[in-house]
Amino acid sequence: MSEWFIDGLMISLKGLGVTFAALGLLILTMVLLTRLFPARRETEEVASARPPVTPDISEPGAEEDEVIAAIGLALAHLRPPRIGGSGPG
């Protein structure tokens, strides 16, 4: 085999080694952070202390307004973004 081929193969192997070592270090860091800072779990007392969320339908048409707002939000979310447009929507 030529010397260039062997040099290229060595550079490729070194690059792969560095890449996988960096990925392994990233995974190790993530595992250590999840063990140091575990996710908080809500107890039943805290969950039951919150009042249930109910829509205010005391005024006529309130439920219909919520449905209209939900449909508008869904349509705005599904619409593709305009490139070069000014403003949020």
N, C-alpha and C positions, 0 to 999 in steps of 0.2 A: 504494500500500500504506500501511497505517496505521503510525504511528510505533511503536506497541506491538509490532506484528509484527516490525518490523526490529530493535527492541531485544531481543526474545526470540530472534530468530535469531542475533544477535551474541553473546548470552550462551551460547547452545547451542554455537556454533562455538568460543568461548573455552574452554568446558568440555571439549569434545572435544579441542581442542589440548593442554590441560593433561594430560588423561588419556593421550593417546598419547605425549606427551613423557615423562611419568612411566614408562610402560611401556618406552619406548625406553631410558631411563636404567637401568631395572632389568635389561633384557637386556644392555646394555653392561657393567654391573657384574658380571653373571654370567659373561660371556665373559672379562673381565679376571681374575676370580678363578680361573676354570678354567685360564687360561694361567699365572697366577702359582703356583698350587698344583695341578699335574697329578696325576691319579690314579696311585697306585703300582701297578706291575705286578709280579706275583710272577715271579721267575725260575724256571727249571726246577730249579735246585739247591735252592731253598727248598722248592718243592713236593715234590721227591723226598725231602727230608730228613724230612718229616713221616711218621710211621708210618701205615699205612692203618687206617681205623676198621673194626673187625670186631666183631660182637656176641659177647658172652661166652656161649657155649652149652655151657659145661662142666657146668653144673648142670642137671638135668632141669627142664623147664618154663620155662626162661629166655626162649626164643623166644616161647612162648605168652604170657608176661607182657608182652613188648614189644608184641605184637599187641593185647592187651587195652588197654594204655596208649595206643597210637596211636588205637584206636577211641574210647576215652573222650575223648581230646583233640579228635578231629574232631567228636564230638557236642557237646562243650562250646563249640567254636568256632562251630558252626552254630546253636546255640540262641540265640534272640533275647534280648537283655538284659532283665532285669526292672527296671522303673522303680520306684524307691522301696524296693527291697530292700536289706537290710543285708548287708554283706560282699561278697567278690568273686564269689561264685557261688551 
